[in-house]
């Protein structure tokens, strides 16, 4: 394994799966041995570097014939648990897109299987490999306690994006699917345990099975509080669709997008979901006249990685985890914990009451 390429089967070749496949093709140390999706055989839109790879429409057949060392799972969330377990049973390491499963019990079962088989499990929490988001979290941790964290990602989806979102909502609400990223950030900022979750939601269309808008509030045992909002659909507003802000006793840090009148990305542009542009850092220290002692600091992030480069970094981390036998306990447990919070928010919406976490 140290000297040979890691043979990867890519399952799911949509938006994220294609990006990850391109990463495997680029990174020395990986060899793609097959692409698997329900309609892969008839596709003629794959990039030239992927077009001649073996194609499979059944996961069991793909595992048996391609004999991979690792499986990259980029399908819809309601298949993640099943495909992860099959990959581990086949003796493979696993990369799986977030969320890890559609239930907390399912996510824990996948983590338990990874531990039992001794195989690596990396979950696609793309913000964990993003240098600007790492800086955002690090600066938040200097603001004292408690923290107030405000985050959202609303998307005015249209065209192919609306088809993609409707398919995702066959199994999960937006606050679950995307929310795992941002409550994971909150947990890293506070280093605290969530104790209470409250969620509200609304169904703004008859084209989805679940509510396409929702927001959650989470309280932590150190007194910190967090808010997250997500809505998908052609009716969503483009005003304030991207808020990433944390406040503490010592000041605040915000991810700042271009303001009104400036060029800006549309809310359904996948690159805009991770792009930071700049961090605005404010100190609350005042003098005897209540004037601020320090000027606000702008941290320019104009040279940050693209979405594809972030996908490359995720797969470089997978390669490192396998070759260096990294301990992924915190990574896996955090994925279960963030899913537990957003699932609790969904339960709160259904039960119309606050959910207390043990």
C-alpha positions as CSV (number, residue, x, y, z in Angstrom):
1,X,0.0,0.0,0.0
2,X,2.9,2.4,0.8
3,X,4.4,2.2,-2.7
4,X,1.4,1.2,-4.8
5,X,-1.5,3.5,-6.0
6,X,-4.7,3.3,-4.0
7,X,-7.4,1.9,-6.3
8,X,-10.6,4.0,-6.0
9,X,-14.1,3.3,-7.1
10,X,-16.2,6.5,-7.5
11,X,-19.9,5.9,-6.7
12,X,-22.1,8.9,-7.7
13,X,-20.8,11.1,-10.5
14,X,-22.9,14.2,-10.1
15,X,-21.8,17.6,-8.9
16,X,-19.6,16.5,-6.1
17,X,-18.7,13.1,-7.4
18,X,-17.3,14.5,-10.6
19,X,-15.2,17.0,-8.6
20,X,-13.8,14.2,-6.5
21,X,-13.2,12.0,-9.5
22,X,-11.2,14.8,-11.1
23,X,-9.2,15.1,-7.8
24,X,-8.4,11.3,-7.8
25,X,-7.3,11.6,-11.5
26,X,-5.0,14.5,-10.7
27,X,-3.4,13.3,-7.4
28,X,-0.4,10.9,-7.7
29,X,-1.1,8.0,-5.4
30,X,-4.7,7.3,-6.6
31,X,-5.9,5.2,-9.5
32,X,-9.6,5.3,-10.5
33,X,-10.8,1.8,-11.3
34,X,-14.4,2.6,-12.0
35,X,-17.3,5.0,-12.0
36,X,-20.6,3.9,-10.7
37,X,-24.1,5.5,-11.0
38,X,-27.5,4.4,-12.1
39,X,-27.3,6.0,-15.5
40,X,-23.5,6.1,-16.1
41,X,-23.4,3.9,-19.2
42,X,-25.4,6.3,-21.3
43,X,-23.5,9.5,-20.3
44,X,-21.4,11.3,-23.0
45,X,-20.7,14.4,-21.0
46,X,-17.8,13.2,-18.9
47,X,-14.4,15.0,-19.1
48,X,-11.9,13.3,-21.5
49,X,-9.7,12.1,-18.6
50,X,-12.6,10.1,-17.2
51,X,-14.5,9.1,-20.3
52,X,-12.7,5.8,-20.9
53,X,-12.9,4.5,-17.3
54,X,-14.9,1.3,-16.6
55,X,-18.5,2.1,-15.8
56,X,-20.9,0.3,-13.5
57,X,-24.6,0.8,-12.7
58,X,-24.7,-1.5,-9.7
59,X,-22.6,-1.0,-6.5
60,X,-22.3,-4.7,-5.7
61,X,-21.1,-5.5,-9.3
62,X,-18.7,-2.5,-9.2
63,X,-17.2,-3.7,-5.9
64,X,-16.8,-7.3,-7.0
65,X,-15.3,-6.5,-10.4
66,X,-13.2,-3.4,-9.8
67,X,-11.7,-4.7,-6.5
68,X,-11.0,-1.2,-5.1
69,X,-8.9,-0.3,-2.0
70,X,-11.1,2.7,-1.4
71,X,-14.6,3.8,-2.3
72,X,-15.7,7.4,-2.8
73,X,-19.5,7.7,-2.1
74,X,-21.1,10.8,-3.6
75,X,-24.7,9.7,-4.0
76,X,-27.9,11.1,-2.4
77,X,-27.8,11.0,1.4
78,X,-30.4,8.2,1.7
79,X,-27.8,5.7,0.2
80,X,-24.8,6.8,2.2
81,X,-25.2,4.4,5.1
82,X,-25.9,1.3,2.9
83,X,-23.0,2.0,0.5
84,X,-20.5,2.7,3.3
85,X,-21.3,-0.5,5.0
86,X,-21.0,-2.5,1.8
87,X,-17.6,-0.8,1.1
88,X,-16.3,-1.7,4.6
89,X,-17.5,-5.3,4.1
90,X,-15.5,-5.4,0.9
91,X,-12.4,-4.4,2.8
92,X,-12.3,-0.8,1.5
93,X,-11.5,2.6,3.0
94,X,-14.3,5.1,2.5
95,X,-14.7,8.7,1.5
96,X,-18.4,9.8,1.8
97,X,-20.0,13.1,1.2
98,X,-21.9,14.7,4.0
99,X,-24.2,14.0,5.7
100,X,-22.8,10.6,6.8
101,X,-26.4,9.2,7.0
102,X,-30.0,10.3,7.3
103,X,-30.3,9.2,10.9
104,X,-28.0,9.5,13.9
105,X,-28.2,5.7,14.4
106,X,-27.2,5.1,10.8
107,X,-24.2,7.5,11.1
108,X,-23.1,5.8,14.3
109,X,-23.4,2.4,12.6
110,X,-21.0,3.5,9.8
111,X,-18.5,4.9,12.3
112,X,-18.7,1.7,14.4
113,X,-18.1,-0.4,11.2
114,X,-15.0,1.7,10.3
115,X,-13.6,1.1,13.7
116,X,-14.4,-2.6,13.6
117,X,-12.8,-3.2,10.2
118,X,-9.8,-0.9,10.9
119,X,-10.5,1.1,7.7
120,X,-10.4,4.8,7.3
121,X,-13.6,6.9,7.1
122,X,-13.3,10.5,5.8
123,X,-16.5,12.6,5.6
124,X,-16.8,15.4,3.1
125,X,-16.7,18.4,5.5
126,X,-15.1,20.6,2.9
127,X,-14.8,23.6,5.3
128,X,-12.3,21.6,7.4
129,X,-9.7,21.9,4.6
130,X,-10.5,25.5,3.8
131,X,-7.7,27.9,5.1
132,X,-10.0,30.9,5.4
133,X,-12.6,28.9,7.4
134,X,-9.8,27.6,9.6
135,X,-8.7,31.2,10.2
136,X,-12.4,32.2,10.9
137,X,-12.7,29.4,13.5
138,X,-9.3,30.3,15.1
139,X,-10.2,33.9,15.4
140,X,-13.6,33.1,16.9
141,X,-11.8,31.1,19.6
142,X,-10.0,34.3,20.8
143,X,-13.3,36.2,21.4
144,X,-14.0,34.8,24.9
145,X,-17.2,33.1,26.0
146,X,-20.0,32.9,25.5
147,X,-20.1,33.1,21.7
148,X,-23.1,34.1,19.5
149,X,-22.9,32.5,16.1
150,X,-25.0,33.5,13.2
151,X,-24.9,31.6,9.9
152,X,-27.1,30.9,6.9
153,X,-26.9,29.7,3.3
154,X,-30.1,30.4,1.3
155,X,-30.1,29.5,-2.4
156,X,-32.4,30.9,-5.0
157,X,-32.2,27.7,-7.1
158,X,-33.2,27.6,-10.7
159,X,-32.5,25.4,-13.8
160,X,-30.4,22.3,-12.9
161,X,-29.9,23.6,-9.4
162,X,-33.6,23.3,-8.6
163,X,-33.7,19.7,-10.0
164,X,-30.7,18.9,-7.8
165,X,-32.3,20.5,-4.7
166,X,-35.6,18.7,-5.2
167,X,-33.8,15.4,-5.5
168,X,-31.9,16.1,-2.3
169,X,-35.2,16.9,-0.6
170,X,-36.5,13.5,-1.3
171,X,-34.7,12.4,1.9
172,X,-33.6,15.5,3.8
173,X,-34.5,19.1,4.6
174,X,-32.0,21.9,3.7
175,X,-31.1,22.6,7.4
176,X,-30.0,18.9,7.7
177,X,-28.1,18.6,4.4
178,X,-26.1,21.8,4.6
179,X,-26.5,22.5,8.3
180,X,-24.0,19.8,9.3
181,X,-21.2,22.0,7.9
182,X,-22.1,25.0,9.9
183,X,-23.0,23.4,13.2
184,X,-19.7,21.6,12.9
185,X,-18.1,25.0,12.7
186,X,-20.0,26.2,15.7
187,X,-18.8,23.1,17.7
188,X,-15.2,23.8,16.7
189,X,-15.6,27.5,17.7
190,X,-17.0,26.7,21.2
191,X,-15.4,23.4,22.0
192,X,-18.6,22.9,24.0
193,X,-21.4,20.4,24.1
194,X,-24.9,21.1,22.6
195,X,-27.6,20.9,25.1
196,X,-30.8,22.3,23.5
197,X,-32.0,22.6,19.9
198,X,-35.0,24.5,18.6
199,X,-36.1,24.5,14.9
200,X,-38.9,26.1,12.8
201,X,-39.6,25.6,9.2
202,X,-42.0,26.3,6.3
203,X,-42.9,24.5,3.0
204,X,-43.0,27.2,0.3
205,X,-43.7,24.8,-2.6
206,X,-45.8,21.8,-3.4
207,X,-42.9,20.3,-5.4
208,X,-41.0,18.9,-2.5
209,X,-41.8,16.2,0.1
210,X,-40.2,18.2,3.0
211,X,-40.1,21.8,4.1
212,X,-37.7,23.7,1.8
213,X,-37.0,26.4,4.4
214,X,-36.0,26.1,8.0
215,X,-33.8,27.5,10.7
216,X,-32.4,26.2,14.0
217,X,-31.1,27.5,17.3
218,X,-28.7,25.6,19.3
219,X,-27.5,26.2,22.9
220,X,-24.2,25.0,24.3
221,X,-23.2,24.1,27.8
222,X,-20.8,27.0,28.0
223,X,-23.6,29.5,27.4
224,X,-22.9,30.0,23.7
225,X,-25.8,30.1,21.2
226,X,-25.9,29.5,17.4
227,X,-28.4,30.2,14.7
228,X,-28.5,28.6,11.2
229,X,-30.9,29.2,8.3
230,X,-31.3,27.4,5.0
231,X,-33.9,27.7,2.2
232,X,-33.8,26.3,-1.3
233,X,-36.0,27.1,-4.2
234,X,-36.9,29.6,-7.0
235,X,-38.8,31.8,-4.4
236,X,-35.8,32.4,-2.1
237,X,-34.4,35.9,-1.7
238,X,-31.0,36.9,-2.9
239,X,-30.8,39.5,-0.1
240,X,-28.6,38.4,2.9
241,X,-28.3,34.8,1.6
242,X,-24.8,34.4,3.0
243,X,-24.3,35.4,6.7
244,X,-21.3,34.0,8.6
245,X,-20.8,35.9,11.8
246,X,-19.5,35.2,15.3
247,X,-19.6,37.6,18.3
248,X,-18.0,37.2,21.7
249,X,-17.2,39.5,24.7
250,X,-13.9,40.6,23.1
251,X,-15.4,41.5,19.7
252,X,-16.6,39.8,16.5
253,X,-15.4,38.2,13.3
254,X,-17.4,38.1,10.1
255,X,-17.0,36.6,6.6
256,X,-17.8,39.5,4.3
257,X,-19.2,39.1,0.9
258,X,-19.4,41.9,-1.7
259,X,-22.0,44.5,-0.7
260,X,-24.9,46.0,-2.7
261,X,-23.7,47.5,-5.9
262,X,-20.6,45.3,-6.1
263,X,-20.2,42.2,-8.3
264,X,-21.4,39.1,-6.4
265,X,-22.0,35.4,-7.1
266,X,-25.6,34.1,-7.2
267,X,-26.7,32.1,-4.2
268,X,-26.9,28.8,-6.2
269,X,-23.3,29.2,-7.4
270,X,-21.5,26.3,-5.7
271,X,-18.3,28.2,-5.5
272,X,-20.0,30.9,-3.5
273,X,-20.8,28.4,-0.7
274,X,-17.2,28.2,0.4
275,X,-15.8,31.5,-0.8
276,X,-15.0,34.0,1.9
277,X,-13.6,37.1,0.1
278,X,-12.5,38.7,3.4
279,X,-12.7,38.4,7.1
280,X,-13.7,41.5,9.1
281,X,-12.3,41.4,12.6
282,X,-13.5,43.8,15.3
283,X,-12.2,44.4,18.8
284,X,-14.7,45.5,21.5
285,X,-11.9,47.2,23.6
286,X,-12.8,50.8,24.5
287,X,-11.1,53.7,26.3
288,X,-12.4,55.9,29.1
289,X,-14.6,57.8,26.6
290,X,-16.1,54.6,25.2
291,X,-14.2,55.0,21.9
292,X,-12.7,51.9,20.3
293,X,-9.0,51.4,21.0
294,X,-8.3,49.4,17.8
295,X,-9.4,49.9,14.2
296,X,-11.2,47.0,12.5
297,X,-8.9,44.6,10.7
298,X,-9.6,43.3,7.2
299,X,-8.0,39.9,6.3
300,X,-8.0,39.6,2.5
301,X,-8.9,36.1,1.2
302,X,-8.8,36.9,-2.5
303,X,-6.3,34.1,-3.3
304,X,-8.3,31.3,-1.5
305,X,-8.7,27.9,-3.1
306,X,-11.5,27.2,-5.7
307,X,-14.1,24.6,-5.1
308,X,-12.2,22.1,-7.2
309,X,-9.0,22.8,-5.3
310,X,-10.8,22.2,-2.0
311,X,-12.0,18.9,-3.3
312,X,-8.4,18.1,-4.2
313,X,-7.4,18.9,-0.6
314,X,-10.1,16.6,0.8
315,X,-8.7,13.7,-1.3
316,X,-5.2,14.6,-0.3
317,X,-6.3,14.2,3.3
318,X,-7.8,10.8,2.5
319,X,-4.5,9.7,1.0
320,X,-2.6,10.9,4.0
321,X,-5.0,9.2,6.4
322,X,-4.6,5.9,4.6
323,X,-0.8,6.0,4.1
324,X,0.0,7.5,7.5
325,X,-2.6,5.6,9.5
326,X,-4.1,8.8,11.0
327,X,-6.4,8.6,14.0
328,X,-9.7,9.9,12.6
329,X,-11.7,9.5,15.9
330,X,-12.4,13.3,16.3
331,X,-13.3,13.6,12.6
332,X,-15.8,10.7,12.7
333,X,-17.3,11.6,16.1
334,X,-17.7,15.2,15.1
335,X,-19.6,14.1,12.0
336,X,-22.1,12.2,14.1
337,X,-22.4,15.0,16.6
338,X,-23.2,17.7,14.0
339,X,-25.8,15.3,12.4
340,X,-27.3,14.8,15.8
341,X,-27.8,18.6,16.2
342,X,-29.5,19.1,12.8
343,X,-31.6,16.0,13.1
344,X,-32.7,17.3,16.5
345,X,-33.8,20.6,14.8
346,X,-35.9,18.6,12.3
347,X,-37.5,16.7,15.3
348,X,-38.1,20.1,17.0
349,X,-40.0,21.3,13.9
350,X,-42.1,18.1,13.8
351,X,-42.8,18.1,17.5
352,X,-43.1,21.9,17.8
353,X,-41.0,21.9,21.0
354,X,-37.4,22.3,22.1
355,X,-35.3,19.1,21.9
356,X,-33.0,18.5,24.9
357,X,-29.8,16.6,24.0
358,X,-28.3,14.3,26.6
